[in-house]
Amino acid sequence: MIAVSNKFFHLPLSIKREIIGSKEYPYGYNGVNDEILSRGYGESSSLLPDVKESFSIGPEHEAPIRWPSQPSSMATVWLNYYHQCHQLSK
C-alpha cells in the first residue's frame, strides 16, 4: 500500500488530477491547498488551506470507484488493503 501510494504521489500533477474529489464524487485526489478540513470546526473565513495531498476511495456499493491511469497496480493493491481493513474492523 505504501509503495504504490508513493508511486502515485510522485507522478505528474496531470495524472494525479485525473480523478478529483468533488461534491458529486467525494473521493479521488485532492492536492495541496485544495481542502480546508478545519473549516468544519468554526465559521472563520481566515482559515488556511491544508498543506497535504490525498487520494481517497469509498465503499464499492455506493458508486463505482474511479481510479487514475497510473500506477496500474493501484486499484488491486488499494482494494486489497481496503478489504483487509474492513475485515479487521468487523
C-alpha positions as CSV (number, residue, x, y, z in Angstrom):
1,M,0.0,0.0,0.0
2,I,2.8,2.4,0.9
3,A,4.9,1.6,-2.2
4,V,2.0,2.0,-4.7
5,S,0.9,5.2,-2.9
6,N,4.4,6.7,-3.1
7,K,4.4,5.9,-6.8
8,F,1.1,7.7,-7.3
9,F,2.1,10.8,-5.3
10,H,5.3,11.1,-7.2
11,L,3.5,11.2,-10.6
12,P,3.0,14.4,-12.5
13,L,0.0,16.5,-11.3
14,S,-1.8,16.0,-14.6
15,I,-2.1,12.2,-13.8
16,K,-2.9,12.7,-10.1
17,R,-5.7,15.1,-11.1
18,E,-7.4,12.6,-13.4
19,I,-9.8,11.7,-10.6
20,I,-10.7,14.8,-8.5
21,G,-12.8,14.8,-5.4
22,S,-15.9,16.9,-5.6
23,K,-19.4,17.3,-4.1
24,E,-20.8,15.0,-6.7
25,Y,-18.0,12.4,-6.2
26,P,-16.3,12.9,-2.8
27,Y,-13.5,10.6,-3.5
28,G,-10.3,10.9,-5.6
29,Y,-7.4,13.2,-5.5
30,N,-7.2,16.4,-3.5
31,G,-4.0,18.4,-3.9
32,V,-2.1,20.9,-1.7
33,N,-4.4,23.8,-0.7
34,D,-7.5,22.1,-2.2
35,E,-9.2,21.5,1.2
36,I,-9.7,23.3,4.4
37,L,-10.7,20.4,6.8
38,S,-10.7,22.7,9.9
39,R,-13.5,24.7,8.3
40,G,-15.9,22.3,9.9
41,Y,-14.8,23.5,13.4
42,G,-15.6,27.1,13.0
43,E,-17.0,29.9,10.9
44,S,-13.8,31.8,10.3
45,S,-13.1,32.7,6.7
46,S,-9.4,33.3,7.6
47,L,-8.5,29.6,7.8
48,L,-5.5,28.4,5.8
49,P,-5.9,25.6,3.3
50,D,-4.4,22.2,4.1
51,V,-0.8,21.6,3.0
52,K,-1.3,18.0,2.0
53,E,-2.2,15.7,-0.8
54,S,-4.7,12.9,-0.5
55,F,-6.4,10.2,-2.6
56,S,-9.5,8.5,-1.1
57,I,-11.9,5.8,-2.1
58,G,-15.2,4.8,-0.7
59,P,-17.3,1.6,-0.4
60,E,-17.8,-0.1,-3.8
61,H,-21.5,-0.4,-3.2
62,E,-22.0,3.4,-3.1
63,A,-20.7,4.1,-6.6
64,P,-18.1,2.6,-8.9
65,I,-14.6,3.5,-7.7
66,R,-12.7,5.7,-10.1
67,W,-9.0,5.1,-10.5
68,P,-6.2,7.1,-12.1
69,S,-4.4,5.5,-15.1
70,Q,-1.2,5.1,-13.1
71,P,0.2,3.2,-11.3
72,S,-1.5,0.3,-12.9
73,S,-1.5,-1.8,-9.7
74,M,-3.1,0.9,-7.6
75,A,-6.7,-0.5,-7.8
76,T,-5.7,-4.0,-6.9
77,V,-3.4,-3.0,-4.0
78,W,-5.8,-0.4,-2.6
79,L,-8.8,-2.7,-2.8
80,N,-7.0,-5.5,-1.1
81,Y,-5.9,-3.1,1.7
82,Y,-9.5,-1.7,1.9
83,H,-11.0,-5.2,2.2
84,Q,-8.4,-6.2,4.8
85,C,-9.2,-3.1,6.9
86,H,-12.9,-3.9,6.6
87,Q,-12.4,-7.4,7.8
88,L,-10.3,-6.2,10.7
89,S,-13.0,-3.7,11.7
90,K,-15.5,-6.5,11.9
